[in-house]
Amino acid sequence: MVSIHEAAEFLSVSAQTLRRWEREGKLLPDERTPGGRRRDDLARLRPAQLHAPEVARRTIAYARVSSPDQVDDLERQKQGLELYCARQGWTFEVIADLGSGMNYPKKGLKRLLAAILRGEVGRLVITHKDRLLRFGAELVFAICEAKNVEVVIFNQGEDTTFAEDLAKDVLEIITVFSARLYGARSRKNQKLLDGVKAAVEAAQC
């Protein structure tokens, strides 16, 4: 006998879907614990796996910028995604993040990945690969492939914030590593940061 979460994973659905199937009389538990928790027999679930009703999977469009001063660009990304999805005739949801492309624990990204792992997403739409993550996007794409999630990347011409976004991410990396190596208040650390900032600003001119 397995828990509801183990049964849901076995059937590639969410625990909420199992609860709904129980309410609808489609897949009842084999027994319940004294505390009222559902328990299922995996041997019985195997044929159910073959005949389980297909769960409608969503299209999710994901947008991201690195900092609050790029909020206008975030809105343009969202509008572009909405227009693109609407033109395809897709029912969709937009998830937006404000945070560095180097930073994994963003609320929107975590929510997106959780939905993909639960088998609730059928299509992921982004404007550019780096909007998802600066490094590591291929790992997310591999998860999408394993979960049969279609990834659509449409490039709205040149990504006008690419250089600015990349510069912010580079500064974040330098700040973190220099602080670890020299100490946050070190003169050498400050000199290094000042030099990098000057180089980044010169490159953006």
Buried (B, 14 or more C-beta within 10 A) or exposed (E): EBBBEBBBBBBBBBBEBBBBBBEEEBBEBBEEEEEEEBBBEBEEBEEBEEEBEEBEBBBBBBBBBBBEEBEEBBEBBBEBBBEBBEEEEBEBEBBBBBBBBBBBEBEBBEBBBEBBBBBBBBBBBBBBBBBBBBEEBEEBBEEBEEBEBEBBBEEBEEBEBEEBBBBBBBBBBBBEEBBEEBEEEEEEBEEBBEEBBEEBEEEEE
